[in-house]
């Protein structure tokens, strides 16, 4: 069986590719109309099409996207569990340190202390999905022995929604299939809009940070170029001074002629830099 190399399948995955994959997966799988009714084959065909819209001419295949998503899905599920654990410790009063730090510690413990969670951009895309929503399971926070959240049960008959003498009320009739689909579509649409707004906000932050980084690199390069030019100029001035101060009295005629030409070049270059080429006329006259 031939297995394509990582280079042939697109090489290592970049953060932009991972985020684009998560966005494509969300847009397809959480579609209010067809998200829950697609077959596996058609689902990844659509995800691949969405992915290619975001990254044109990408060499990633449907199988590559599916394999990558399995890995991301596993990592983010563990991150969700780590966040839930950290949140529960905070709610129980056992820990008051930063929840994200605690979550990283739990995630690293799950992975045997060898790896920390790094797919934060992907998590921002999917964290509101049903499978990744964090549901705290720790005890409710209380104030003066009174729960801050209403309890679902009550020991007092006065708090009961119906008295013991009242007849048993019938359960409401379930809504029809069309009404259920319409309600689901409306909720999913609102949820989808919230996701897309969050994605757009995160993308804007990433673009702004990347632009600042590029501007800083350009400024650093310009500063280095100026310093390099300054040092080069200083070295040239030192060499020119040494050339002009060269004692040629003890040299042979050929060597004297060489240094004479060198001095002429220095004078020519200095005159050109200081006052322009017009001041070279007197030097040209001397050479004739």
Beta strands, then each sheet from edge to edge (+ up, - down):
strand 1: 142-143
strand 2: 146-147
sheet 1: 1+ 2-
end
